[in-house]
Amino acid sequence: MRAILSWVIVSAVAGFVMLGTLAWADEKKAEKISEDKLPKKVMDTIKDRFPEAKITSAEKETEDGKVVYDIELTHKGRKYEMDIQEDGTLIEIEKQVDIKDLPKAVTKALETKYPNAKLEEIMEVNKAKGKKETPDHYEVVLVTADKKKLEVTVSLDGKTIKAEKAEPNK
């Protein structure tokens, strides 16, 4: 009887591990799509915020069980990124900013942690609710003094910094 019970427990645990792995893999899949394949509600959200937007990249992915479109665009010479749910709900918007527009606390934190680094791209990440955007953090792509390319997430006050290797296309 113990052998059967042990086998059932091991099988159940293995099943949960496999399901979790499959769910994680599904969550991480991103599919590049063309602008003409974007749902009308997603396009309406983009055009509502940025009437003259030029979409440079679009991906369809699943986050927390929901279909989300990750859109990269330019508008009036500035780079933006948007995360929009299939129903047109705007989740997040990132805006390219100049180094001179970074809060002093963020600049100081980056200089302290990565002396002599070259900042390649700075994005202000904003959470969106309806028409309201609230700054949440900064994402900075930089090259360290020893030539490592990193994507660094910095809190608005500069107190929290997390780094990961930058994606090849960044």
VMD Tcl script that draws the C-alpha trace (Angstrom):
set ca {
  {0.00 0.00 0.00}
  {2.85 2.41 0.85}
  {4.45 1.77 -2.54}
  {1.23 2.71 -4.33}
  {0.79 5.83 -2.16}
  {4.40 6.87 -2.80}
  {3.94 6.33 -6.54}
  {0.76 8.46 -6.53}
  {2.53 11.29 -4.66}
  {5.60 11.18 -6.95}
  {3.34 11.14 -10.03}
  {1.29 14.09 -8.75}
  {4.39 16.14 -7.97}
  {5.88 15.36 -11.40}
  {2.60 16.36 -13.05}
  {2.50 19.69 -11.23}
  {6.13 20.39 -12.16}
  {5.39 19.65 -15.83}
  {2.25 21.81 -15.82}
  {4.12 24.66 -14.15}
  {6.93 24.40 -16.70}
  {4.48 24.38 -19.60}
  {2.55 27.33 -18.17}
  {5.80 29.27 -17.69}
  {6.90 28.46 -21.25}
  {3.52 29.60 -22.57}
  {3.77 32.84 -20.60}
  {7.17 33.62 -22.07}
  {6.40 32.95 -25.75}
  {6.36 36.08 -27.86}
  {5.27 36.06 -31.47}
  {6.34 38.88 -33.78}
  {3.39 40.15 -35.79}
  {2.88 42.77 -38.47}
  {0.99 46.00 -37.84}
  {-1.91 44.89 -40.06}
  {-2.47 41.87 -37.76}
  {-3.01 44.03 -34.63}
  {-6.60 44.00 -33.31}
  {-8.60 47.15 -34.01}
  {-8.96 47.92 -30.28}
  {-5.16 47.78 -29.86}
  {-4.66 50.11 -32.85}
  {-7.33 52.47 -31.49}
  {-5.44 52.69 -28.17}
  {-2.17 53.44 -29.97}
  {-3.72 56.10 -32.24}
  {-5.63 57.64 -29.30}
  {-2.35 58.32 -27.46}
  {-0.09 58.85 -30.47}
  {-2.04 59.92 -33.58}
  {1.12 60.10 -35.72}
  {2.71 56.90 -34.37}
  {5.04 54.88 -36.56}
  {5.06 51.30 -35.28}
  {8.55 49.79 -35.43}
  {7.82 46.42 -33.79}
  {4.85 44.44 -32.48}
  {4.75 41.19 -30.52}
  {1.86 39.14 -29.18}
  {2.49 37.37 -25.88}
  {0.66 35.95 -22.87}
  {1.09 37.53 -19.45}
  {-0.80 36.26 -16.43}
  {-3.07 34.28 -18.76}
  {-4.02 37.34 -20.86}
  {-3.01 38.20 -24.41}
  {-0.86 41.33 -24.41}
  {0.61 43.22 -27.34}
  {4.07 44.70 -26.84}
  {4.32 47.63 -29.24}
  {7.43 49.69 -30.02}
  {6.87 52.94 -31.85}
  {8.17 56.39 -32.56}
  {6.12 59.57 -32.29}
  {7.47 62.99 -33.16}
  {11.05 61.70 -33.00}
  {10.76 60.03 -29.59}
  {10.77 56.28 -28.90}
  {7.91 54.70 -26.93}
  {6.89 51.19 -25.93}
  {3.35 50.17 -24.97}
  {1.86 47.04 -23.42}
  {-1.79 46.75 -24.46}
  {-4.26 43.98 -23.70}
  {-6.25 42.43 -26.51}
  {-9.33 44.45 -25.48}
  {-7.42 47.74 -25.89}
  {-6.63 48.29 -22.19}
  {-3.32 50.11 -21.84}
  {-1.19 48.53 -19.09}
  {2.15 50.28 -19.38}
  {3.86 52.92 -21.44}
  {7.58 53.57 -21.65}
  {8.95 56.91 -22.83}
  {12.50 57.57 -23.98}
  {14.11 60.31 -21.90}
  {17.37 62.24 -22.07}
  {19.98 61.79 -19.34}
  {19.52 65.44 -18.36}
  {15.88 64.65 -17.50}
  {16.72 61.81 -15.07}
  {16.19 62.62 -11.39}
  {19.48 63.37 -9.62}
  {18.99 60.36 -7.31}
  {18.77 58.00 -10.31}
  {21.81 59.53 -12.02}
  {23.85 59.34 -8.80}
  {22.85 55.70 -8.18}
  {23.88 54.70 -11.72}
  {27.20 56.58 -11.48}
  {27.96 54.97 -8.11}
  {27.08 51.42 -9.15}
  {28.48 51.65 -12.72}
  {31.32 54.20 -12.78}
  {32.36 55.28 -16.28}
  {29.44 53.42 -17.88}
  {28.00 54.69 -21.15}
  {24.22 55.08 -21.06}
  {22.73 53.96 -24.39}
  {19.00 54.21 -23.76}
  {16.85 55.51 -20.93}
  {13.14 54.71 -20.68}
  {10.74 56.04 -18.06}
  {8.27 53.24 -17.29}
  {4.74 54.37 -16.44}
  {1.81 52.28 -15.25}
  {-1.42 53.26 -16.97}
  {-4.99 53.42 -15.69}
  {-7.36 54.95 -18.18}
  {-5.82 58.23 -19.35}
  {-3.62 58.54 -16.25}
  {0.04 57.52 -16.37}
  {2.04 57.12 -13.17}
  {5.85 56.87 -13.28}
  {6.97 53.56 -11.78}
  {10.71 53.14 -12.52}
  {13.43 53.61 -15.16}
  {14.94 51.04 -17.50}
  {18.45 51.94 -18.62}
  {20.56 50.12 -21.20}
  {24.22 50.79 -20.50}
  {27.70 49.53 -21.30}
  {29.93 49.15 -18.26}
  {33.56 50.25 -18.12}
  {34.54 46.61 -18.79}
  {32.30 46.53 -21.93}
  {29.38 44.50 -20.52}
  {25.99 45.53 -21.88}
  {23.28 45.53 -19.20}
  {19.65 46.49 -18.85}
  {19.28 48.11 -15.45}
  {16.01 48.77 -13.63}
  {16.19 51.71 -11.23}
  {13.51 52.87 -8.79}
  {12.37 56.48 -9.02}
  {14.34 57.39 -5.89}
  {17.49 55.54 -7.05}
  {17.52 53.28 -3.98}
  {16.83 50.03 -5.84}
  {18.90 48.86 -8.81}
  {18.58 45.50 -10.55}
  {20.61 44.51 -13.57}
  {20.38 41.77 -16.16}
  {22.19 41.10 -19.39}
  {20.69 43.24 -22.15}
  {18.85 41.53 -24.98}
  {20.90 41.40 -28.21}
  {18.60 43.84 -30.04}
  {18.71 46.48 -27.30}
}
mol new
graphics top color blue
foreach p $ca { graphics top sphere $p radius 0.5 }
foreach p [lrange $ca 0 end-1] q [lrange $ca 1 end] { graphics top cylinder $p $q radius 0.2 }
display resetview
